[in-house]
Amino acid sequence: MFTSRERKQTEVSPGQEHPKKAFGWAARDSSGVLSPFKFSRRETGEKDVRFKVLYCGICHSDIHMAKNDWSTTTYPVVPGHELVGVVTEVGCKVKNFKVGDRVGVGCIVGSDGTCDNCVHHLENYCPNVIQTYSSEYYDGTMTYGGYSNNMVADEHFIVRIPDNLPLDCAAPLLCAGITTYSPLRYYGLDKPGMHLGVNGLGGLGHVAVKFAKALGLNVTVISTSPNKKKAAIEHLHADAFLLSTDQDQMQAAVGTMDGIIDTVPTVRPLEPLINLLKTNGKVVTIGIAAKPLDLPVLPLDLGRKMIAGSAIGGMKETQEMIDFAAEHNITADIEVIPIDYLNTAMERVVKKDVRFRFVIDIENTLNSSC
């Protein structure tokens, strides 16, 4: 990571172009519609790793950012924070990677490296964190994400992908994987025999089920969609399925769960989930809605229960997650798409019409368009 002094020395004007040509797809305004976009990336610095992007997952937050739902987007924006590929160049001071290595980048590409969070391997909570796209980098230019043909990042923010993980199926783990793995570990919802609820069976939820089962948990999928029961039980091997619109089922499950991973990225009532918890139980929200949620305090007080949050994970934990996934053969269930299907795929994500994650075939459908 850069020190403050190094940052000052590398600063350029925001409008200055970098020397390395790049090509991707970008949204230009809050319509969220993406189209081909030429831009540039910096030269490979001393501690940088440059790689050819082969695959990139589509996260629901990409859609929020493309449409400026959180009022934080800088246009043009090239989304994508689940990108994987093969190293093509490394800086002279890079220690852990070499040309030909299989690597990936998740949601962050920089932090200050000096704050308490960074010191404790929690770069994701650094107050000066730099996101993979639509964020200002140390040199004053904007970051661009993985819907593109190449990427460069400081080696500290590069993840090594084990050889036994297929790159296309591994890509979503760099967001969906760490976003679900981290709260299971941190909040102690990782003990064999515990009863975990997973609310929502989409890109995040299906990976949460896989990690929970690998940890030895008893898993119940909670969903508004009865047609997801078969996938939950027969494909993902969840132990039970709870239809949240069925009041009899919800009542029968009151007070049975040690914790719930809430993956739903839309406005939803929290009280029905709180009621499912045992005393001292935890609902961990990882699905970020565009509007604030109502927080019912009384049911928390009456059971010493907790509503908690979690956002991705630090770099050390992200590598730990990828290695755990490789050890237990955990990958995302994906539908691989060409880049020109991108806008349709995003519409389908909003409609929950995907099983369970779209992944863009960058190498074969974007690079050929350059």
Residue pairs with C-beta under 8 A, 6 or more apart in sequence:
1 110
1 111
1 112
1 113
1 118
1 154
1 156
2 10
2 110
2 113
2 138
2 154
3 113
3 114
4 112
6 138
7 138
7 139
10 45
10 138
10 139
11 138
11 139
11 140
12 139
12 140
12 141
13 140
14 140
14 141
14 142
16 141
17 40
18 40
18 41
18 42
18 43
18 141
19 40
19 42
19 43
20 40
20 41
20 42
20 43
20 50
20 150
20 152
21 38
21 40
22 38
22 39
22 40
22 41
22 144
22 148
22 149
22 150
23 36
23 37
23 38
23 39
23 148
23 149
23 366
23 367
23 369
23 370
24 36
24 37
24 39
24 78
24 80
24 144
24 145
24 147
24 148
24 149
24 366
25 34
25 35
25 36
25 37
25 78
25 147
25 148
25 339
25 342
25 366
26 34
26 35
26 37
26 39
26 75
26 76
26 77
26 78
26 144
26 147
27 33
27 34
27 66
27 67
27 73
27 75
27 76
27 77
27 79
28 35
28 75
28 76
29 75
30 67
30 68
30 73
31 67
32 63
32 66
32 67
32 346
33 343
34 66
34 79
34 147
34 342
34 343
34 346
36 369
37 76
37 78
39 76
39 78
39 144
39 148
41 50
41 144
41 150
41 151
41 152
42 48
42 139
42 141
42 152
44 50
44 89
44 90
44 91
44 152
45 91
45 154
46 91
46 92
46 93
46 94
47 91
47 93
47 94
47 154
47 155
47 156
48 90
48 91
48 94
48 152
48 153
48 154
48 155
49 87
49 89
49 90
49 91
49 94
49 97
49 103
49 152
49 153
49 154
49 155
49 158
50 87
50 88
50 89
50 90
50 150
50 151
50 152
51 85
51 86
51 87
51 88
51 103
51 150
51 151
51 152
52 85
52 86
52 88
52 149
52 150
52 363
52 367
53 83
53 84
53 85
53 146
53 148
53 149
53 150
53 151
53 362
53 363
53 366
54 84
54 85
54 86
54 167
54 168
54 361
54 362
54 363
55 83
55 84
55 85
55 167
55 168
55 171
55 336
55 359
55 360
55 361
55 362
55 363
56 80
56 82
56 83
56 84
56 145
56 146
56 147
56 148
56 171
56 359
56 360
56 362
57 80
57 82
57 83
57 171
57 172
57 174
57 175
57 176
57 203
57 332
57 334
57 357
57 358
57 359
57 360
58 79
58 80
58 82
58 342
58 345
58 346
58 349
58 357
58 358
58 359
58 360
59 81
59 82
59 172
59 175
59 176
59 203
60 202
60 203
60 265
60 287
60 349
61 81
61 175
61 265
61 288
62 79
62 80
62 81
62 145
62 346
63 69
63 346
63 349
63 350
64 70
64 265
64 288
64 290
65 72
65 73
65 77
65 79
65 133
65 134
66 73
66 77
66 79
66 346
67 73
69 290
70 288
70 290
72 134
73 134
74 134
74 142
77 133
77 134
77 144
77 145
78 133
78 144
78 145
78 146
78 147
78 148
79 133
79 134
79 145
79 146
79 147
80 132
80 133
80 145
80 146
80 147
80 148
80 360
81 105
81 106
81 107
81 131
81 132
81 133
81 145
81 146
81 174
81 175
82 104
82 106
82 146
82 171
82 172
82 173
82 174
82 175
82 176
82 359
83 104
83 105
83 132
83 145
83 146
83 151
83 171
83 174
83 362
84 102
84 103
84 104
84 161
84 167
84 168
84 170
84 171
84 174
85 102
85 103
85 104
85 151
85 167
85 362
85 363
86 100
86 101
86 102
86 103
87 97
87 98
87 99
87 100
87 101
87 103
88 99
88 150
89 99
90 97
90 98
90 99
90 155
91 155
94 155
95 155
96 155
96 158
96 160
97 103
97 155
97 158
97 160
101 160
102 160
102 161
102 162
102 163
102 167
103 158
103 159
103 160
103 161
104 158
104 159
104 161
104 170
104 171
104 174
104 322
105 132
105 146
105 151
105 153
105 157
105 158
105 159
105 174
106 132
106 157
106 159
106 174
106 175
106 178
106 312
106 318
107 124
107 131
107 132
107 174
107 175
107 312
108 123
108 124
108 129
108 130
108 131
108 132
108 157
108 312
109 130
109 131
109 132
109 135
109 137
109 143
109 153
109 154
109 157
110 129
110 130
110 135
110 137
110 138
110 154
110 157
111 117
111 118
111 123
111 126
111 128
111 129
111 130
112 118
112 126
112 127
112 128
113 156
115 126
115 127
115 128
117 123
117 124
117 125
117 126
117 127
117 314
118 126
120 314
121 314
121 315
121 316
121 317
122 314
123 129
123 157
123 314
123 315
124 311
124 312
124 313
124 314
125 311
125 314
129 135
130 136
130 137
130 138
130 143
131 143
132 143
132 145
132 146
133 142
133 143
133 144
133 145
133 146
134 142
134 143
134 145
135 142
135 143
136 142
136 143
137 143
146 362
147 339
147 342
147 360
147 362
147 366
148 362
148 366
149 362
149 366
149 367
149 370
156 315
157 315
159 174
159 315
159 318
159 319
159 322
160 319
160 322
161 167
161 170
161 322
162 322
162 323
162 326
164 326
164 329
165 173
165 322
165 325
165 326
165 331
166 331
168 334
168 336
168 359
168 361
169 331
169 332
169 333
169 334
169 359
170 322
170 325
170 331
170 332
171 332
171 334
171 359
172 203
172 207
172 332
172 334
172 357
172 359
173 207
173 321
173 322
173 325
173 330
173 331
173 332
174 318
174 322
175 312
176 203
176 204
176 207
176 332
176 357
177 207
177 211
177 321
177 322
177 325
177 330
177 332
178 312
178 313
178 317
178 318
178 321
179 204
179 286
179 310
179 311
179 312
179 313
180 204
180 207
180 208
180 211
180 261
180 263
180 286
181 211
181 313
181 317
181 321
181 324
182 310
182 312
182 313
182 317
182 321
183 189
183 261
183 284
183 286
183 308
183 310
184 190
184 196
184 208
184 211
184 212
184 215
184 261
185 317
186 310
187 259
187 282
187 284
187 308
187 310
189 196
189 212
189 217
189 258
189 259
189 261
189 282
189 284
190 215
190 217
191 215
191 216
191 217
192 215
192 216
192 217
193 216
193 217
193 218
194 217
194 218
194 258
194 259
195 217
195 218
195 220
195 256
195 257
195 258
195 278
196 212
196 217
196 218
196 219
196 220
196 257
196 258
196 259
196 260
196 261
197 219
197 220
197 221
197 222
197 242
197 257
197 259
197 260
197 261
197 273
197 276
198 205
198 208
198 209
198 212
198 219
198 220
198 221
198 222
198 238
198 260
198 261
198 263
199 205
199 222
199 223
199 244
199 260
199 261
199 262
199 263
199 264
199 268
199 273
200 222
200 223
200 262
200 263
200 264
200 287
201 209
201 221
201 223
201 225
201 228
201 231
201 232
201 236
201 356
202 263
202 352
202 354
202 356
203 332
203 349
203 354
203 356
203 357
204 263
204 286
204 287
205 221
205 261
205 263
205 356
206 231
206 236
206 332
206 333
206 356
207 330
207 332
207 356
208 261
208 263
209 219
209 221
209 232
209 236
209 237
209 238
210 236
210 330
211 324
211 325
211 330
212 219
212 261
213 219
213 236
213 237
213 238
214 324
214 328
214 330
218 239
219 238
219 239
219 240
220 238
220 239
220 240
220 241
220 242
220 253
220 257
221 228
221 229
221 232
221 236
221 238
221 240
221 241
221 242
222 242
222 244
222 260
222 273
222 276
223 229
223 232
223 241
223 242
223 243
223 244
224 243
224 244
224 245
225 352
226 243
228 241
229 241
229 243
231 355
232 238
232 241
233 240
233 241
235 333
242 249
242 250
242 253
243 249
244 250
244 272
250 272
250 275
250 276
253 276
254 275
254 276
255 275
255 276
255 277
255 278
255 279
256 276
256 278
257 276
257 277
257 278
257 281
258 277
258 278
258 281
258 282
259 277
259 281
259 282
259 283
259 284
260 273
260 276
260 277
260 281
260 282
260 283
260 284
261 284
261 286
262 268
262 270
262 273
262 283
262 284
262 285
262 286
262 287
263 286
263 287
264 287
264 289
265 287
265 288
265 289
266 287
266 289
266 290
267 289
267 290
267 291
267 293
268 289
268 293
269 294
270 283
270 285
270 293
270 294
270 295
270 296
270 307
271 296
271 299
273 283
274 283
274 296
274 299
274 300
274 303
274 305
274 307
275 299
277 283
277 303
277 305
278 303
279 303
279 304
279 305
280 303
280 304
280 305
280 306
281 303
281 305
281 306
282 305
282 306
282 307
282 308
283 305
283 306
283 307
283 308
284 308
284 309
284 310
285 293
285 307
285 308
285 309
285 310
286 309
286 310
286 311
295 307
299 305
300 306
300 307
312 318
313 321
324 330
325 331
332 356
332 357
332 359
333 355
333 356
333 357
334 356
334 357
334 358
334 359
335 354
335 355
335 357
335 358
335 359
336 358
336 359
336 360
336 361
337 345
337 358
337 359
337 360
337 361
338 360
338 361
338 364
338 365
339 360
339 361
339 362
339 365
339 366
339 369
340 365
342 360
345 354
345 358
348 354
348 358
349 358
360 366
